[in-house]
Amino acid sequence: MKKILPVIIALLLIVVIVGAAFGGKLLDKYTYSKEMADLDEYYGVTDAAVGESDGRLAIILQNDMLVEQAVVKNGVVYFDLNTVRTYFNEIFYVDETEQKLLFTSATDTTTVGFGETVYSDGEGEHPAEYVICMKDGEQLFVAAEYVRKFANFTYEKYDRHLQVYTEWGIIKTYDIAKATQLRVRGGIKSPILRELEAGETVELLEQMDTWSKVKTSDAMIGYVENKRLTNLNTEVQTAVTDYVPAEYTSIAMDGKVSLGWHGIGGPGGNDTLDSVLKEGKGINVIAPTWFSLKNSDGELFRSFASAQYVKKAHEKGIKVWGVWDDFNYAAESGTTVDSYAVLSATSSRQQMAQNIVDTALEYGLDGINLDFEKLTNEARPHFNQFLRELSVLCRQSGLALSIDNYVPLNSSNYYRLDIQGLVADYVIIMGYDEHWGGCQEAGSVASIDYVSGGLDRTLEQVPAEKVVNALPFYTRLWMTKGAEVTSEAIPISNVEECLQKYGKSTDMAEWDEVTCQNYIEWQGSDTLYQMWIEDTESLSVKVNVMNARNIGGVAVWRLGYGTQSAWELVAAYAGVK
């Protein structure tokens, strides 16, 4: 017995030790963690703004934490400009050269300088009680309270985070039945964000079997056990509607636009008005190519304008939309015109816009046709701001604003058609130059898929009644000699004459179902000749596409190039006699 007793005691000790270990683990499994979460880490902020201190704040937009953060400076909340454009209003424009922040609405432009406490608009200067915008390194920060003048949202500052609402609706709420904790994730071992008092109200974001995702009154989002929730209610949030954007009004023609561009190469070109109008029956707008950007300070355009020309066109019941371009003077003079330099500086850009409108009013024009084809991607935001500013002046002066565009492709995406569809009266798509002079591949000037696809992409961004499709009254004779590809532009009125020089005729052409054009080719001694012919038959297919999409009208490049049957087709489409 004496020998057995120590063994029994040892076994009992082992049982006690194992039981204690197992019990400890079991107790630990069901014991609530008291670990507090690192809030700086949770919100992803360094140098956090806590209490009245300056620093950074995580942004909670609705119920999601953004990658972007706000900053607090001298007690004022600021957003960086990209955040403002992405979540509140993209219209804000920055002039880094003149250090200005601008906002152009349908009726006015509001301007503030970097580091200033006063902003100005058409009504004068207005003081603020804070620095409105400030530069910090490469970033521009804008005061949240200033942004609220141009967007509907609310914001509330808490330690380390900022709650922002841009949408409002009906929410569900619970009361906390018994004091508990708000945790980072669902589970009793998850770190604690903060204590929850009995009677405190939380917003229900997502409910699961035993835990719910909630938001507290101080905009902390975490998880709480369902057994701690009671009194389910609903609450209607109050929407903020203080900001009411100015309405974009438009000038619309009675019926469809039927525009013919009149190529004017010098003052003497104005004398051809009668002859081109005799040919171009069926137009209600003529657009003479009078004005071309001449220098890089925005003051002057080269001009061939004639008041007599306008008077004569008006007598014939035809409106005149003068054309302003950024390329003809450069080609005529052999000089380089830096449109970026003009557009990127606010003083010169606004001066240019005013110059255009003043000139239009001086000559009694009915509208402005803007044809800036040499823009680079770098100039994109400045051109779009120019369009906004010019549109305000046109709207105030009763001038129609139309803008010419390439067929929208990836290479021309910086011509923001969505902005043009808002600020302009008409958006003209130049439905040609699919294969252009200098192109190293022979092909159609305007195949039907090119035209229809361009219109469809445009109509995704521009109201149909504002869209005008421009038809080419020309084609190209392509010549391929070895690896060299060249072409010659041929007015459709001269196609037959051109072919006859080579012993060919349009009767020898065959209809191509792919391009919906008559096609002809022949082999010379060392040159392959090809022509995708624009004629009444091909133009009719394009007009059918335009009719099917119920767009706002037609334009033609150019007067002097057409045939009687082609102009009759245009007149019938537009309903112009």
For each residue, the residues with C-beta under 8 A, 3 or more apart:
1: 4 5
2: 5
3: 6 7
4: 1 7 8
5: 1 2 8 9
6: 3 9 10
7: 3 4 10 11
8: 4 5 11 12
9: 5 6 12 13
10: 6 7 13 14
11: 7 8 14 15
12: 8 9 15 16
13: 9 10 16 17
14: 10 11 17 18
15: 11 12 18 19
16: 12 13 19 20
17: 13 14 20 21
18: 14 15 21 22
19: 15 16 22 23
20: 16 17 23 24
21: 17 18 24 25
22: 18 19 25 26
23: 19 20 26 27
24: 20 21 27 28
25: 21 22 28 29
26: 22 23 29 30
27: 23 24 30 31
28: 24 25 31
29: 25 26
30: 26 27 188
31: 27 28 188
32: 181 188
33: 188 189 190 191 192
34: 192
35: 191 192
36: 191 192
37: 41 42 184 191 192 193
38: 41 42 191
39: 42 43 48 159 160 193
40: 43 45 46 48 160
41: 37 38 44
42: 37 38 39 184 193
43: 39 40 48 58 65 160 161
44: 41 58 65 69
45: 40 48 55 56 57 58 69 160 161
46: 40 56
47: 55 56
48: 39 40 43 45 55 56 57 159 160
49: 53 54 55 56 57 71 72 157 159 160
50: 53 55 159 160
51: 159
52: 75
53: 49 50 72
54: 49 71 72 73 74 75
55: 45 47 48 49 50 71 72
56: 45 46 47 48 49 69 70 71 72
57: 45 48 49 69 70 71 72 77 157 160 161 162
58: 43 44 45 65 66 69 160 161 162
59: 65 66 68 69 70 79 83 161 162 164
60: 63 64 65 66 161 162 163 164 219 221
61: 64 65 66 87 164 165 166
62: 164 165 166 167
63: 60 205 215 221
64: 60 61
65: 43 44 58 59 60 61 161 221
66: 58 59 60 61 69 83 87
67:
68: 59 79 80 82 83 86
69: 44 45 56 57 58 59 66
70: 56 57 59 77 78 79 83 144 162
71: 49 54 55 56 57 77 78 80 136 141
72: 49 53 54 55 56 57 75 76 77 78 157
73: 54 76 78 131 134 141
74: 54 130 131
75: 52 54 72
76: 72 73 130 131 143 144 145
77: 57 70 71 72 143 144 145 155 157 162
78: 70 71 72 73 134 141 142 143 144
79: 59 68 70 83 84 88 141 142 144 147
80: 68 71 83 84 139 140 141 142
81: 84 85 92 94 101 139 140 141 142
82: 68 85 86
83: 59 66 68 70 79 80 86 87 88
84: 79 80 81 87 88 89 92 142 147
85: 81 82 88 89 90 92
86: 68 82 83 90
87: 61 66 83 84 164 166
88: 79 83 84 85 147 150 151 153 166
89: 84 85 92 103 147 150 151
90: 85 86
91: 103 104 105 150 388
92: 81 84 85 89 101 102 103 142 150
93: 101 102 103 104 381 385 388
94: 81 100 101 102 140
95: 98 99 100 101 102 344 345 346
96: 99
97: 344 345 346
98: 95 345 346 347
99: 95 96 113 114 135
100: 94 95 111 112 113 114 346
101: 81 92 93 94 95 111 112 113 114 132 133 140 142
102: 92 93 94 95 109 110 111 346 385
103: 89 91 92 93 109 110 150
104: 91 93 108 109 110 385 388 389 392
105: 91 108 109 110 245 246 392
106: 245 246 247 248 249 391 392 395 423
107: 122 246 392 395 396
108: 104 105 121 122 246 392
109: 102 103 104 105 121 122 388 389 392
110: 102 103 104 105 119 120 121 149 150
111: 100 101 102 119 120 121 346
112: 100 101 116 118 119 120 132 133 146
113: 99 100 101 116
114: 99 100 101 133 134 135 140
115: 131 133 134 135
116: 112 113 119 131 132 133
117: 127 128 129 130 131 132
118: 112 125 126 127 128 132
119: 110 111 112 116 125 126 128 132 146
120: 110 111 112 124 125 126
121: 108 109 110 111 124 126
122: 107 108 109
123: 126
124: 120 121
125: 118 119 120
126: 118 119 120 121 123
127: 117 118
128: 117 118 119 132 143 145 146
129: 117
130: 74 76 117 143 145 146
131: 73 74 76 115 116 117 134 143
132: 101 112 116 117 118 119 128 142 143 146
133: 101 112 114 115 116 140 141 142 143 146
134: 73 78 114 115 131 140 141
135: 99 114 115 139 140 141
136: 71 139 140 141
137:
138:
139: 80 81 135 136
140: 80 81 94 101 114 133 134 135 136
141: 71 73 78 79 80 81 133 134 135 136
142: 78 79 80 81 84 92 101 132 133 146 147
143: 76 77 78 128 130 131 132 133 146 147
144: 70 76 77 78 79 147 148 155
145: 76 77 128 130 148
146: 112 119 128 130 132 133 142 143 149
147: 79 84 88 89 142 143 144 150 151 153
148: 144 145 151 152 153 242 243
149: 110 146 243
150: 88 89 91 92 103 110 147 243
151: 88 89 147 148 166 243
152: 148 166 239 240 241 242 243
153: 88 147 148 164 165 166 240
154: 164 165 240
155: 77 144 162 163 164 165
156: 162 163 219
157: 49 57 72 77 162
158: 161 162 163 218 219 220
159: 39 48 49 50 51
160: 39 40 43 45 48 49 50 57 58
161: 43 45 57 58 59 60 65 158 219 220
162: 57 58 59 60 70 77 155 156 157 158
163: 60 155 156 158 219
164: 59 60 61 62 87 153 154 155
165: 61 62 153 154 155 168 237 240
166: 61 62 87 88 151 152 153
167: 62
168: 165 237 238 239 240
169: 236 237
170: 234 235 236 237
171: 203 204 234 235 237
172: 203 204 232 233 234 235
173: 201 202 203 204 232 233 234 235
174: 201 202 204 212 214 229 230 231 232 233
175: 199 200 201 202 229 230 231
176: 179 180 196 197 198 199 200 201 202 224 228 229 230
177: 198 227 228 229 230
178: 198 228
179: 176 195 196 197 198
180: 176 195 196 224 225 228
181: 32 192 193 194 195 196 224
182: 192 193 194 195 196 214 216 220 222 223 224
183: 186 187 188 190 191 192 193 222 223 224
184: 37 42 190 191 192 193 222 223
185: 190 222 223
186: 183 190 208 210 211 213 223
187: 183 190 211 223
188: 30 31 32 33 183
189: 33
190: 33 183 184 185 186 187 223
191: 33 35 36 37 38 183 184
192: 33 34 35 36 37 181 182 183 184 195
193: 37 39 42 181 182 183 184 220 222
194: 181 182 216 220
195: 179 180 181 182 192
196: 176 179 180 181 182 200 202 216 224 228
197: 176 179 200
198: 176 177 178 179
199: 175 176
200: 175 176 196 197 216 217
201: 173 174 175 176 217
202: 173 174 175 176 196 214 215 216 217 224 229
203: 171 172 173 214 215 216
204: 171 172 173 174 207 212 213 214 229 232
205: 63 212 213 214 215 221
206: 212 213
207: 204 212 213 226
208: 186 211 212 213 226
209: 226
210: 186 225 226 227
211: 186 187 208 223 224 225 226
212: 174 204 205 206 207 208 223 224 225 226 229
213: 186 204 205 206 207 208 221 222 223
214: 174 182 202 203 204 205 221 222 223 224 229
215: 63 202 203 205 219 220 221
216: 182 194 196 200 202 203 219 220 221 222
217: 200 201 202
218: 158
219: 60 156 158 161 163 215 216
220: 158 161 182 193 194 215 216
221: 60 63 65 205 213 214 215 216
222: 182 183 184 185 193 213 214 216
223: 182 183 184 185 186 187 190 211 212 213 214
224: 176 180 181 182 183 196 202 211 212 214 228 229
225: 180 210 211 212 228 229
226: 207 208 209 210 211 212 229
227: 177 210
228: 176 177 178 180 196 224 225
229: 174 175 176 177 202 204 212 214 224 225 226 232
230: 174 175 176 177
231: 174 175
232: 172 173 174 204 229
233: 172 173 174
234: 170 171 172 173
235: 170 171 172 173
236: 169 170
237: 165 168 169 170 171
238: 168
239: 152 168
240: 152 153 154 165 168
241: 152 244
242: 148 152
243: 148 149 150 151 152
244: 241
245: 105 106
246: 105 106 107 108
247: 106
248: 106 391 422 423
249: 106 395
250: 425 466
251: 367 398 399 400 401 425
252: 425 465 552
253: 256 257 284 285 319 552 553
254:
255: 284 574 575 576
256: 253 552 553 554 573 574 575 576
257: 253 284 285 426 468 552 553 554 555 574
258: 282 283 284 285 553 554 555 570 571 573 574 576
259: 283 284 285 286 287 321 369 402 428 468 470 553 554 555 556
260: 276 280 283 285 286 287 555 556 558 559
261: 287 288 289 323 555 556 557 558 559
262: 269 272 273 276 286 287 288 289 558 559 560
263: 269 289 558 559 560
264: 269 270 288 289 290 304
265: 269
266: 269 304
267: 270 304 306
268: 271
269: 262 263 264 265 266 272 288 304
270: 264 267 273 288 304 306 308 309
271: 268
272: 262 269 275 276 560
273: 262 270 276 277 286 309 312 313
274: 277 278 312
275: 272 278 279 560
276: 260 262 272 273 279 280 559 560
277: 273 274 280 281 283 286 313 316 318 559
278: 274 275 281
279: 275 276 559 560 562 567
280: 260 276 277 283 286 556 559 560 562 567
281: 277 278 567 568 571
282: 258 567 568 570 571 572 574 576 577
283: 258 259 260 277 280 286 318 556 559 570 574 576
284: 253 255 257 258 259 317 318 319 574 576
285: 253 257 258 259 260 318 319 320 321 366 367
286: 259 260 262 273 277 280 283 313 318 319 320 321 559
287: 259 260 261 262 320 321 322 323 369 555
288: 261 262 264 269 270 304 305 309 320 322 323
289: 261 262 263 264 292 323 325 328 371
290: 264 303 304 305 322 323
291: 301 302 303 304 305 322 323 324 325 356 359
292: 289 301 302 324 325 326 327 328 329 330 332
293: 301 302 324 325 326 329 330 337 339 342
294: 300 301 302 329 337
295: 298 299 300 337
296: 337 338 339 341 342 348
297: 341 342 348 351
298: 295 342 345 347 348 349 351 352 355
299: 295 348 351 352 355
300: 294 295 355
301: 291 292 293 294 324 329 355 356 359
302: 291 292 293 294 328 329 332
303: 290 291 359
304: 264 266 267 269 270 288 290 291
305: 288 290 291 309 322 359 363
306: 267 270 309 310 363
307: 310 311 363 364
308: 270 311 312
309: 270 273 288 305 306 312 313 320
310: 306 307 313 314 320 363 364 365
311: 307 308 314 315 364
312: 273 274 308 309 315 316
313: 273 277 286 309 310 316 318 319 320
314: 310 311 317 318 319 320 364
315: 311 312
316: 277 312 313
317: 284 314
318: 277 283 284 285 286 313 314
319: 253 284 285 286 313 314 366 367 400
320: 285 286 287 288 309 310 313 314 364 365 366 367
321: 259 285 286 287 365 366 367 368 369 400 402
322: 287 288 290 291 305 359 360 363 365 367 368 369
323: 261 287 288 289 290 291 369 370 371
324: 291 292 293 301 356 368 369 370 371
325: 289 291 292 293 328 371 372 373
326: 292 293 330 337 339 371 372 373 374 375
327: 292 330 331 337 373 374
328: 289 292 302 325 331 332
329: 292 293 294 301 302 332 333 335 337
330: 292 293 326 327 333 334 335 336 337 374
331: 327 328 334
332: 292 302 328 329
333: 329 330
334: 330 331
335: 329 330
336: 330
337: 293 294 295 296 326 327 329 330 374
338: 296 341 342
339: 293 296 326 342 343 372 374 375 379
340: 343 344 376 378 379 382
341: 296 297 338 344 345 348
342: 293 296 297 298 338 339 345 348 349 352
343: 339 340 349 379 382 383 385 386
344: 95 97 340 341 349 379 382
345: 95 97 98 298 341 342 348 349
346: 95 97 98 100 102 111 349 350
347: 98 298 350 351
348: 296 297 298 299 341 342 345 351 352
349: 298 342 343 344 345 346 352 353 382 385 386 389
350: 346 347 353 354 389
351: 297 298 299 347 348 354 355
352: 298 299 342 348 349 355 356 386
353: 349 350 356 357 386 389 390 393
354: 350 351 357 358 393
355: 298 299 300 301 351 352 358 359
356: 291 301 324 352 353 359 360 368 390 393
357: 353 354 360 361 368 390 393 394 397 399
358: 354 355 361 362
359: 291 301 303 305 322 355 356 362 363
360: 322 356 357 363 365 367 368 397 399
361: 357 358 364 365 397 399
362: 358 359
363: 305 306 307 310 322 359 360
364: 307 310 311 314 320 361
365: 310 320 321 322 360 361 368 399
366: 285 319 320 321 399 400
367: 251 285 319 320 321 322 360 394 399 400 401 402 425
368: 321 322 324 356 357 360 365 390 394 399 400 401 402
369: 259 287 321 322 323 324 402 403 404 428
370: 323 324 387 390 401 402 403 404
371: 289 323 324 325 326 404
372: 325 326 339 375 383 404
373: 325 326 327 404 406
374: 326 327 330 337 339
375: 326 339 372 379 380 383 414 415
376: 340 379 380
377: 380 414
378: 340
379: 339 340 343 344 375 376 382 383 414
380: 375 376 377 383 384 414 415 416
381: 93 384 385
382: 340 343 344 349 379 385 386
383: 343 372 375 379 380 386 387 414 415
384: 380 381 387 388 416 419
385: 93 102 104 343 349 381 382 388 389
386: 343 349 352 353 382 383 389 390
387: 370 383 384 390 391 403 419 420 423 424
388: 91 93 104 109 384 385 391 392 419 423
389: 104 109 349 350 353 385 386 392 393
390: 353 356 357 368 370 386 387 393 394 401
391: 106 248 387 388 394 395 401 423 424
392: 104 105 106 107 108 109 388 389 395 396
393: 353 354 356 357 389 390 396 397 399
394: 357 367 368 390 391 397 398 399 400 401 425
395: 106 107 249 391 392 398
396: 107 392 393
397: 357 360 361 393 394
398: 251 394 395
399: 251 357 360 361 365 366 367 368 393 394
400: 251 319 321 366 367 368 394 425 426
401: 251 367 368 370 390 391 394 423 424 425 426
402: 259 321 367 368 369 370 424 425 426 427 428 468
403: 369 370 387 420 424 426 427 428
404: 369 370 371 372 373 428 430 470
405: 408 412 415 417 420 427 428 429 430 458
406: 373 409 412 415 429 430 433
407: 412 429 430 431 433 434 450 451 453 454
408: 405 412 413 415 417 429 454 457 458
409: 406 412 413 454
410: 413
411:
412: 405 406 407 408 409 415
413: 408 409 410 416
414: 375 377 379 380 383
415: 375 380 383 405 406 408 412 420
416: 380 384 413 419 420
417: 405 408 420 421 427 458 461 462
418: 421 422 461 462
419: 384 387 388 416 422 423
420: 387 403 405 415 416 417 423 424 427 462
421: 417 418 424 427 461 462 463 466
422: 248 418 419
423: 106 248 387 388 391 401 419 420
424: 387 391 401 402 403 420 421 427 466
425: 250 251 252 367 394 400 401 402 466
426: 257 400 401 402 403 466 467 468 552 553
427: 402 403 405 417 420 421 424 458 462 466 467 468
428: 259 369 402 403 404 405 468 469 470 555
429: 405 406 407 408 454 455 458 467 468 469 470
430: 404 405 406 407 433 470 557
431: 407 446 450 451 454 455 469 470 471 472 542
432: 445 446 470 471 472 474 557
433: 406 407 430 436 445 446 472
434: 407 443 444 445 446 447 450
435: 439 441 442 443 444 445 476 478 487
436: 433 439 445
437: 476 487 489
438:
439: 435 436 442 443 485 487
440: 485
441: 435 485
442: 435 439 478 480 485 487 530
443: 434 435 439 447 478 532
444: 434 435 447 450 515 517 532
445: 432 433 434 435 436 472 474 475 476 532 534
446: 431 432 433 434 450 451 471 472 534 542
447: 434 443 444 450 451 514 515 516 517 532
448: 451 452 515 516 517 541 542 545
449: 452 453 514 515
450: 407 431 434 444 446 447 453 454
451: 407 431 446 447 448 454 455 469 542 545
452: 448 449 455 456 545
453: 407 449 450 456 457
454: 407 408 409 429 431 450 451 457 458
455: 429 431 451 452 458 459 467 469 545 546 549 551
456: 452 453 459 460 549
457: 408 453 454 460 461
458: 405 408 417 427 429 454 455 461 462 467
459: 455 456 462 464 467 549 551
460: 456 457
461: 417 418 421 457 458
462: 417 418 420 421 427 458 459 466 467
463: 421 466 467
464: 459 467 549 550 551 552
465: 252 550 551 552
466: 250 421 424 425 426 427 462 463 552
467: 426 427 429 455 458 459 462 463 464 549 551 552
468: 257 259 402 426 427 428 429 551 552 553 554 555
469: 428 429 431 451 455 542 546 551 553 554 555
470: 259 404 428 429 430 431 432 554 555 556 557
471: 431 432 446 539 542 543 554 555 556 557 570
472: 431 432 433 445 446 475 534 557
473: 491 492 493 534 556 557 558 561 562 566
474: 432 445 489 490 491 492 534 557 558 561
475: 445 472 489 490 492 495 531 532 533 534
476: 435 437 445 487 488 489 490 531 532
477: 487 488 490 498 529 530 531
478: 435 442 443 485 486 487 528 529 530 531
479: 485 486 487 488 527 528 529
480: 442 484 485 527 528 530
481: 484 486 526 527 528
482: 526
483:
484: 480 481
485: 439 440 441 442 478 479 480
486: 478 479 481
487: 435 437 439 442 476 477 478 479
488: 476 477 479
489: 437 474 475 476
490: 474 475 476 477 494 495 498 531
491: 473 474 494 495 560 561 562
492: 473 474 475 495 533 534 535 561 562 563 566
493: 473 561 562 563
494: 490 491 497 498
495: 475 490 491 492 498 499 506 531 533 534 535
496: 499 500 505 506
497: 494 500 501
498: 477 490 494 495 501 502
499: 495 496 502 504 505 506 508 520 531
500: 496 497 503 504 505
501: 497 498
502: 498 499 522 524 529
503: 500
504: 499 500 508 520 522
505: 496 499 500 508
506: 495 496 499 509 518 520 533 535
507:
508: 499 504 505 520
509: 506 518 519 520 531 533
510: 518 519 520
511: 516 517 518 519 537
512: 515 516 517 518 519 532
513: 516
514: 447 449
515: 444 447 448 449 512 519 532 538
516: 447 448 511 512 513 538 541 542
517: 444 447 448 511 512 532 533 534 535 537 538
518: 506 509 510 511 512 532 533 535 537 538
519: 509 510 511 512 515 530 531 532 533
520: 499 504 506 508 509 510 530 531 533
521: 528 529 530 531
522: 502 504 528 529
523: 527 528 529
524: 502 527 528 529
525:
526: 481 482
527: 479 480 481 523 524
528: 478 479 480 481 521 522 523 524
529: 477 478 479 502 521 522 523 524
530: 442 477 478 480 519 520 521
531: 475 476 477 478 490 495 499 509 519 520 521
532: 443 444 445 447 475 476 512 515 517 518 519
533: 475 492 495 506 509 517 518 519 520 538
534: 445 446 472 473 474 475 492 495 517 538 539
535: 492 495 506 517 518 538 539 563 566
536: 539 540 563 565 566 569
537: 511 517 518 540 541
538: 515 516 517 518 533 534 535 541 542
539: 471 534 535 536 542 543 566 569
540: 536 537 543 544 569
541: 448 516 537 538 544 545
542: 431 446 448 451 469 471 516 538 539 545 546
543: 471 539 540 546 547 554 569 570 573
544: 540 541 547 548
545: 448 451 452 455 541 542 548 549
546: 455 469 542 543 549 551 554 573
547: 543 544 550 573
548: 544 545
549: 455 456 459 464 467 545 546
550: 464 465 547
551: 455 459 464 465 467 468 469 546
552: 252 253 256 257 426 464 465 466 467 468
553: 253 256 257 258 259 426 468 469 574
554: 256 257 258 259 468 469 470 471 543 546 570 573 574
555: 257 258 259 260 261 287 428 468 469 470 471
556: 259 260 261 280 283 470 471 473 559 561 562 570
557: 261 430 432 470 471 472 473 474 561
558: 260 261 262 263 473 474 561
559: 260 261 262 263 276 277 279 280 283 286 556 562
560: 262 263 272 275 276 279 280 491
561: 473 474 491 492 493 556 557 558
562: 279 280 473 491 492 493 556 559 566 567 570
563: 492 493 535 536 566 567
564: 567 568
565: 536 568 569
566: 473 492 535 536 539 562 563 569 570
567: 279 280 281 282 562 563 564 570 571
568: 281 282 564 565 571 572
569: 536 539 540 543 565 566 572 573
570: 258 282 283 471 543 554 556 562 566 567 573 574
571: 258 281 282 567 568 574 575 576 577
572: 282 568 569 575
573: 256 258 543 546 547 554 569 570
574: 255 256 257 258 282 283 284 553 554 570 571
575: 255 256 571 572
576: 255 256 258 282 283 284 571
577: 282 571
